Amino acid sequence: MNDNDQDFTGRSRADFSRARFKAFINTIVALVQGQPNQLLSYDEIKEKLRLGGPIYRGVKTVQLNQIAGSLNRYRDFDRAFMPTQTKTAERWQRVNLAFYNDISLPPVVLYKVGQVYFVVDGHHRVSVAREQGQIFIEAEVRECSTKVNITPNIHIDDLELLSEQVNFIERTALDRVCPAANIQLNISDGFMRMLEHIAVHKYFMGIEQQRDISDEEAVAHWYDNVYLPIIFVIRASGILEDFPKHTEGDLYLWTLDHQHYLHENIGLDLMPPEEAARDYIKTQKDFSEDLE
């Protein structure tokens, strides 16, 4: 072994120790800030979001900070792909030596889901690239179809709500019936409540029109005549700025809660959707002014 080899070996060991220390710091910071630090499990994502594919997309240049998951080694690295286990040391250092010796390695293999990439093969290459300050990496990409978009900062806890959203889209065929629709919720069980709203809407459509109403027709009519009128009022009012942790869909649900409260407890006739939204917004603004 020549002097360069010895130098590179020593530097590679030091790099691994530094990467392990970064993993430790990342864990502490994640605990304090409540940020995700564990790699996403592809199998869990596949089950929860009912993915399709994967379809081969060729060799592409991928941003390393979009790689946030793994097919089968999600416990060996953290969300920044720093090594969390000492058992990875030997393989990690060998890959790192290739970096110092300017040896080209084959592209890593990734699955793409939404905006997130999952490592199928090449975990150590991704980890070394992150530690060495690279921004991009060459990868063979296979894309999995999904009905909801996910981003690299997704929390594990978000999966249940995303699973409910996928179920809602599949049961309503909303992505096909109303392609422009993008209903987001941060309220647990909110999508189940929306399914109930659509079922009730379909029932009364049938009574009013005295005919059978198809599921897709009911969904389209609900979206255009109940959901959107409320959303337009919410957008025009700017009230969403007062609820930074909630979505338009959340305020839609609160508006209908308000509508039914006025009907059941005060005896008012059921308001049209947009009128109920205006009354709800006025109530919220009056409440805020009373607090000032």
C-alpha positions in Angstrom: 0.0 0.0 0.0 1.5 3.3 -1.1 1.4 6.6 0.8 -1.7 7.8 -1.1 -3.6 4.6 -0.4 -2.8 5.0 3.3 -3.8 8.6 3.3 -7.1 7.9 1.5 -7.8 5.0 3.9 -7.3 7.2 6.9 -9.4 10.0 5.4 -12.2 7.5 4.5 -12.3 6.2 8.1 -12.4 9.8 9.4 -15.3 10.5 6.9 -17.3 7.6 8.2 -16.8 8.7 11.9 -17.9 12.2 10.9 -21.0 10.8 9.1 -21.9 8.7 12.1 -21.6 11.8 14.3 -23.8 13.8 12.0 -26.4 11.0 12.2 -26.3 11.3 16.0 -26.8 15.1 15.8 -29.6 14.7 13.2 -31.4 12.5 15.7 -31.2 15.1 18.5 -32.3 17.9 16.2 -35.2 15.9 14.8 -36.4 15.1 18.3 -36.2 18.8 19.4 -37.8 20.2 16.2 -40.3 17.4 15.6 -38.9 16.8 12.1 -38.8 13.5 10.3 -35.4 11.7 10.5 -36.2 8.1 9.7 -36.0 6.9 6.1 -39.3 6.1 4.5 -40.1 2.4 3.9 -41.0 1.7 0.3 -43.1 -1.3 1.3 -45.1 0.8 3.8 -45.7 3.5 1.3 -46.7 1.0 -1.3 -49.3 -0.6 1.0 -50.7 2.7 2.3 -50.9 4.5 -1.0 -51.6 1.5 -3.2 -48.9 2.3 -5.8 -48.9 1.2 -9.4 -45.9 0.3 -11.5 -42.9 0.6 -11.4 -42.2 1.8 -14.9 -38.6 2.2 -16.2 -37.8 5.8 -16.9 -34.1 5.4 -17.9 -30.9 6.9 -16.4 -31.5 10.4 -14.9 -29.7 13.0 -12.8 -31.4 13.1 -9.4 -31.1 15.6 -6.6 -29.8 13.8 -3.6 -32.1 15.7 -1.2 -35.1 14.1 -2.9 -33.9 10.6 -1.9 -35.7 10.0 1.4 -36.6 6.3 1.4 -35.3 2.8 1.0 -36.6 -0.5 -0.3 -35.1 -2.6 2.5 -32.4 -0.7 4.4 -34.4 2.2 5.9 -33.0 1.5 9.4 -29.4 1.7 8.3 -29.4 5.4 7.4 -31.3 8.5 8.5 -33.3 10.9 6.4 -30.1 12.7 5.3 -28.6 9.3 4.5 -26.0 9.4 7.2 -25.2 5.9 8.5 -26.9 5.0 11.8 -25.2 1.6 12.2 -21.5 0.8 12.6 -22.1 -2.4 10.6 -22.1 -0.4 7.4 -18.6 1.0 8.1 -16.6 -1.4 5.9 -18.8 -1.1 2.8 -19.2 2.6 3.3 -15.5 3.2 3.5 -14.8 1.1 0.3 -17.3 3.3 -1.6 -15.7 6.4 -0.2 -12.3 5.2 -1.3 -13.6 5.0 -4.8 -14.5 8.6 -4.5 -11.0 9.6 -3.5 -9.5 7.4 -6.2 -11.8 9.0 -8.8 -13.3 5.6 -9.7 -16.6 5.8 -11.5 -19.3 3.7 -9.9 -22.5 2.5 -11.7 -25.7 4.5 -11.3 -27.8 3.8 -8.2 -31.2 2.3 -8.7 -34.2 4.3 -7.4 -38.0 4.0 -7.3 -39.8 7.4 -7.7 -43.1 8.1 -5.9 -44.4 11.6 -6.3 -41.4 13.8 -5.6 -39.6 11.2 -3.4 -37.0 8.7 -4.5 -36.4 5.3 -2.7 -33.1 3.5 -3.0 -33.3 0.0 -4.4 -29.6 -0.5 -4.9 -26.8 1.9 -4.0 -27.4 3.0 -0.4 -23.8 3.5 0.4 -23.2 5.4 -2.8 -26.0 7.8 -1.9 -24.6 8.2 1.7 -21.1 8.8 0.5 -22.3 11.3 -2.1 -24.2 13.2 0.6 -21.2 13.3 2.9 -18.9 14.4 0.2 -21.2 17.4 -0.6 -22.6 16.3 -3.9 -25.9 17.7 -5.0 -26.8 15.3 -7.7 -26.3 11.6 -8.5 -26.8 9.5 -11.6 -29.6 6.9 -11.2 -31.7 4.3 -13.0 -35.2 5.4 -12.2 -38.4 3.4 -12.1 -41.5 5.4 -11.4 -44.5 4.2 -9.4 -47.9 5.7 -10.1 -49.7 7.3 -7.2 -53.0 9.1 -6.7 -51.5 11.5 -4.1 -48.3 13.6 -4.3 -45.6 13.1 -1.6 -42.6 15.2 -0.9 -39.2 14.4 0.8 -40.2 16.2 4.0 -43.2 13.9 4.6 -43.7 12.5 8.2 -44.4 8.9 8.8 -47.5 10.1 10.7 -48.8 11.6 7.5 -49.3 8.2 5.9 -52.6 7.4 7.6 -54.2 10.6 6.3 -52.7 10.1 2.9 -54.1 6.5 2.9 -57.6 7.9 3.6 -57.1 10.4 0.8 -56.2 7.5 -1.6 -59.3 5.6 -0.5 -61.5 8.7 -1.0 -60.1 9.2 -4.6 -60.6 5.6 -5.5 -64.2 5.4 -4.1 -65.2 8.7 -5.8 -63.1 8.4 -8.9 -62.6 12.1 -8.3 -59.3 12.2 -10.3 -61.3 11.1 -13.4 -64.7 12.8 -12.7 -63.1 16.1 -11.7 -59.5 16.1 -12.9 -58.8 19.6 -11.6 -59.9 18.7 -8.1 -57.2 18.7 -5.4 -58.8 18.3 -2.1 -56.4 18.4 0.8 -57.2 17.8 4.5 -55.4 17.9 7.8 -58.4 16.6 9.8 -58.4 12.9 10.6 -61.6 11.2 9.4 -62.3 14.2 7.2 -62.3 12.1 4.0 -64.8 9.7 5.5 -67.1 12.6 6.4 -66.8 13.8 2.8 -67.9 10.4 1.6 -70.9 10.7 3.8 -71.7 14.1 2.4 -71.6 12.8 -1.1 -73.8 9.8 -0.2 -76.4 12.2 1.4 -76.1 14.5 -1.6 -76.8 11.6 -4.0 -79.8 10.5 -2.0 -81.5 13.9 -2.2 -80.5 14.3 -5.8 -82.5 11.1 -6.5 -85.5 12.3 -4.6 -85.4 15.7 -6.3 -85.0 14.4 -9.8 -87.0 11.2 -9.2 -84.5 8.9 -10.9 -81.4 6.8 -10.1 -78.3 8.9 -9.8 -75.0 7.3 -10.6 -72.1 7.6 -8.2 -70.0 9.6 -10.6 -72.8 12.0 -11.4 -73.4 12.6 -7.7 -69.6 13.2 -7.1 -69.5 15.7 -10.0 -72.6 17.5 -8.8 -71.5 17.6 -5.2 -68.1 19.0 -6.2 -69.5 21.7 -8.5 -72.5 22.7 -6.4 -71.5 22.1 -2.8 -67.8 21.9 -2.4 -66.6 24.6 -4.9 -69.1 27.3 -3.8 -67.8 27.1 -0.2 -64.2 27.0 -1.4 -64.7 30.2 -3.6 -66.0 32.0 -0.6 -63.1 30.9 1.6 -60.6 32.0 -1.0 -62.3 35.4 -1.5 -62.4 36.1 2.3 -58.7 35.3 2.9 -59.6 33.7 6.1 -57.3 30.7 5.5 -54.4 33.0 6.5 -55.8 32.8 10.1 -55.5 29.0 10.0 -52.0 28.3 8.7 -52.0 24.7 9.8 -55.3 23.9 8.0 -56.5 23.6 4.4 -59.5 24.8 2.3 -60.9 21.3 2.8 -60.7 21.6 6.6 -62.6 24.9 6.4 -65.2 23.3 4.1 -65.9 20.7 6.8 -66.1 23.4 9.5 -68.5 25.3 7.4 -70.9 22.3 7.1 -70.6 21.7 10.8 -71.6 25.4 11.3 -74.5 24.9 8.8 -75.9 21.9 10.6 -75.4 23.5 14.1 -77.6 26.5 13.0 -80.2 24.1 11.6 -80.2 21.6 14.5 -79.7 23.9 17.5 -81.2 27.2 16.4 -83.8 26.0 14.0 -82.7 27.9 10.9 -83.4 26.4 7.5 -80.4 24.8 5.9 -78.4 27.6 4.2 -77.1 27.2 0.7 -73.4 26.2 0.8 -72.0 29.7 -0.1 -74.3 31.4 2.4 -73.2 29.0 5.2 -69.6 29.7 4.3 -70.1 33.5 4.6 -71.9 33.1 7.9 -69.2 30.9 9.3 -66.5 33.3 8.2 -68.4 36.2 9.7 -68.7 34.3 13.0 -65.0 33.6 13.1 -64.1 37.2 12.4 -66.5 38.4 15.1 -65.0 36.0 17.5 -61.5 37.2 16.7 -62.5 40.8 17.2 -64.0 40.0 20.6 -60.7 38.5 21.6 -58.7 41.6 20.7 
